[in-house]
Amino acid sequence: MKPDRATQLFNAIVAAPFGALGIRTDADTVRELVYLPPSFAAKSADSALAEQAAQQVTQYLQDADFVFDLPLAEAGTDFQRKVWQEIRAIPRGAVRTYGHVARVIGSAPRAVGQACGANWFPLVIPCHRVTATGGLGGFANQDDENGFHLSVKRWLLRHEGATASPWQQQSIWP
């Protein structure tokens, strides 16, 4: 999909150091946040809720300690919401592995990774804080041949001051 056509899908697009973040809303909830490559231009909010979401995304991009307070649409399965709840508890600057999250909730690492990839609200539900045991892991359920999504994950972790374990130094921080 071409950026100009895709732009119509979003109620606002916020420029970010890694590209942009698209915001979709309905009358009273945020429906989705989407990482977008740099080819997407910023777009002014077309509603009060889209403006609120855009302001909060901007605040987070300036201050990693910012805490989101947005009305999120109901999304995901019961299992996905359980994973997302655990991920929201990971403090800024920390990372957990898919295996660690799986042990806490009584599941399997692959299922946790799939739930992370199904996250409709990145940044608000910080799935970028979940990594593989031997490195960065995937991100946003994307085929990342050009590396865009993994570069977003790296930027977010650096922005939040995450420190990698010694075994992760090469794969997280190239």
N, C-alpha and C positions, 0 to 999 in steps of 0.2 A: 504494500500500500504506500502510495506517495505521501510525503509529509504534509502537503497542503490539503489533501483529501482527509488524511487521518486527523489533522488538526480540528476538523469539524466534529470529531467524536468526543472532544474534551471541552469541559466548561471553563477550564483555565489550563495554561501551561506555564510552569515556572522554570526559568533558566537556572541551571545548576552547574557547578564546576565540572561535572562528568557528562553533561549533556542537558537534559531537561527532565521534568517530572510532569506528566499529564494527570489532570484531576477530573474525574467524572462524578457528578452529583445528580440527585433527583431533588424533589421539593424539600426534603428534610434530612437526608443522609448523604454521606460520602459513599459512593458506590464502588470506586476503584481509584487506585493510584498506580501509575504506570511509568517505569523508567523508559526514557526516550533518548535516542542518540542526538548528537549535537546538530543534526540537520533540521531539527524542529525549532522553530522560533517561539519565543515567549508569546503568550496569548493572555490578554486581560480577562479577568473573571467576568462571567455573564450573569452571576447571581450573588446574593449576599453570602450564601454558604460556600460557594466556590471561592469567593474573596477571603473568607475566614480560613479555608483550607490552604489557599495560596500563601496567606500571611504566616500561618503556622509552619508550612514547609520552609519558607524563607527564614523564619526565626531559627528552625533547626539547622539549616545550612550555615547560619552564622554562629550558632551556639549549640554544640552537641549535647549540652545538658538540658536543652529545652524539652519540656514534656507536652506531648500532644493532648488536646482535649477536643476531639471531633466526634460528632455523631456518626458512627459507622453503620452501614447497612448490615443486616444479618447475612452472613456468607459462610460457606464451608459446611462440612459434615461435623458431626459431634466429635469425631476423632481429630479432624483438622483443628477445630476450636480448642481442643485439649492441648494439642501441640503448641498452638499460637499463644495460649495462656502461659504455658511454661516459658516460651521464648520471650514474652513480654517481661518476665521476671529476671532476665539476664541483665545485669547492670551495664551501663555505658562503660566502654573500655574493656569489657570482659568478653571472652569467647567461650563457647561450649561446643563439644563435638556432637554430631548426630547421635553417636552411641550414648553419650552422657544423657542427652534429652530422652532418648529411647528408654534407658534404664530408669529414669525418674518417673516416666509415665507408664512403664511396663509394656513397651512395644519393641519394634525393630528399627535399626538405623535407617534402612531404606524407606520405610514408611514415614519416618520423620522427615527425611529429605523430600519425599513427594509432597508432604503437607507444607513444607517450607516453599516449595515451588508453586503451590496453589494459593499462596498468600495474596489476597486482594489489596492489602493495605501496607505495602512496604514502607519503611521508616516508622510508621505507627506501630506495626508489629515487626520488630527488627530481626528478620530472618538472616540478615547479613552477619549477625553475631554467632551463627552456627556454622562450624567448619567440619571438614573431614578429619579423621585421626591423623592422616599423613600430610595434610596440607589444607589448601583453601576450600576444596570441595566445589560443588556447582553453585548456581545462583539463578533464581527466577525461572526455573524449568526451561531454560533457553538453550538452543543449540548455539554455542558461543564460538563459532568458527572465527569471527573477527575479534573476539575477546572483549566486546563492549560490556557485557553484564559482569564479567569477572573484574574488569577495571572499575566498575561502579562499586562492587563489593570491596575491593581494595581501598578505594577512596573513602568509603563510609567507615571502614575500620580505622583507617588513619585519622580521619576527622574526629572520631570518638576516642582516639588515643589508645586503641587496643594494642596490647603487646602480645606478640606471638611466643609460643613455647619454643625452646631451642630447635626442636625437630621441625618447626614450621617456618623458620626464618627464610629459607630459600623459596618455598612455594607460595607463601603469602606475600612476602616483601621482596620481589625480584630486584 
